[in-house]
Amino acid sequence: MGKGKTISQALHAAIGSLRTVDNLIAERWEDEGSKKIILKVKDIDELKGIYKKVKDAKLPHFLVKDAGLTQLKQGTITALGIGPGEEKRINKITGKLKLL
């Protein structure tokens, strides 16, 4: 993916995940500065493993599958949004990942 496409996919992940929480949680997240951290995985298998852990932990999340209109085939998994949520719980799953 190009840089613009990567940014777009990250935005889809953030917005999608934000839409999974109730308004009170979303407002608190916004009041606290709307923290966002972009991390990278080594491959799709690692991303799928993190997705499973996030689901099992019942953390708010959103898995992005591309629409296939530009650079990627339809259904290609491109990003995973996690949160807003308790930082400790998220870090248990993502704490070893590196920044993008």
Buried (B, 14 or more C-beta within 10 A) or exposed (E): BEEEBBEBBBBBBBEBBBEBBEEEBBEEBEEEEEEBEEBEBEEEEEBBEBBEBBEEBEBBBBBBBBEEEEEBEEEBBBBBBBBBBEEEBBEEBBEEBEEE
